[in-house]
């Protein structure tokens, strides 16, 4: 069975590579100069920046896997040059990770259960967003010699995912090398893009992305564990996104295209980089991606034009 699968795979590769000499492929002149296509791309994103503007706290961001769906048309010109233009939907995600220092105030209100209530006003301000929130933390004093001391530093932790979507209008010039069924292609272009969605989810992968971290271990008694500090109330007062509403990208593609009759299948690697800033607040930030793009192109038969000048008029006498 394994030998049969390997043999079938090798035959498929042979037909793909050498089938380009088949006579079933229509000649180039039988195609219409216009064609349409559909492409899907997946890529890894990155942000190049000299600095991530922020206040006095630890902040990290991590671009994640993204995808793109594109519908396009192309027009064949002379010598296997093609003009491409289309519209695409591009979605990516950014992970944000904040650690904001907070301090325990033991002089706060202590209730009958030996719990101290501290209220914090927190402002996050960096290259990508500004966030103002208030929070109430409960500190339980167990009097075991390991409680937090007055003025002890802890971390208010925020982890979130920003889902971003763009609509782009790519325009490019493509060159195909060769006239066989399997051809090498290269393409260069520019893409104006507009931001249509930027939604920050503070429930980090279905878990609360906001909590308080301290250096003290939890209190343990008779096999049970009790937290020394808990985040009880949270109120987001104001949120501002600094992402650029409009940007211009440049891209370069290299790949292969395989044609059979009136369909062409292509595989490309694509490098894309924003030519304008990704952030309104940080002009040194640029979004770039390296991905794999594949799809299909539908070609049409050339229209038949009747030359009326060669037709002799007929008269019925």
Phi, psi and omega in degrees: 000317180296319179297322179296319179295317179296318179297318179295321179296315180295323178295320179297317178297319180298316180294324180293317185281319187256353177290353180295344180269007182293144180279356181287342181285127180296152176294158185301325184290346180276352178272148167288148178292345181258143177209163179234158182209166178227132183228148175233135181228140169237144187206166173254128183264157175208156177238120177267125181207145176286332181198150172256103184300129182199167174273198186278072174205163179279131181219129177228147176227151185216105176296143183247184180300145182223170177217162181215139177237128187226137172246128186217165173231153178218152180236126180280133176246203183283151173057041176062029171266140182230139172259123183246143170206149184192198178218140182221162175241122185237123180236137177217170180229145174237132174263128176252142179221114182246146169227105184255125180290133173231164186229138181282129178247103183286346180279001179290179182296127178248124181270186185293340180265017178063044180244132178258133180254123176242136176250137183235139171251117189238136177234124174253129182214111182216199185292338190247334181200162170236130185225125176246128181212159173238146184217149175241126180247145176249123177252120178266128179262117182260353179055041178255011180084001182237016179288161176292138179273159178300127181088003180295141181268134173233179179240128170272113189259130176233122174233130185213168178234124178257113178265119188241140179225140179234151167250123182243155177236085182283141174230129186212166175240126185242143177237128174254131181257119180107165181236012179269185181291326178255120185227154175269140182229150171219147186213142176224142183196182180227150187218105167290138183220143180239139179284125179244346179206136172213097184242121179263123181256113180273359168269092190289105182049056175068016174231152179299126181271003181239125177200177181245132180246135177228172183272349183273141175287154179293156180281132181241133181212119178051048176081355178256154182239133182237133182284141177278336179215139179221144174275117187258317182229144181215132181223115176274113185272322184206144181215128181231132176265135178259009182291141181292131181289323183230137176213163180240130181247149169245148182214154179225128181239142174224133181186201181230153175227138181236125184249143173217113184055244185254025176228143176232136179245134185229154175225129184220151164259139185229132171248125181232140179216137177289137178267347175243165185295142178281335183239139177290329184271331183241102184283359179263003184264132180225137179267132177221157182213153174230120188216180180243131185235134180215158180175193183226147177240131177259118178260161184236154177289146180295140180288145180267122182254127181270124179275102183291340183291339182265000179265129179275132179292144178248136180239136176261111181273000000 
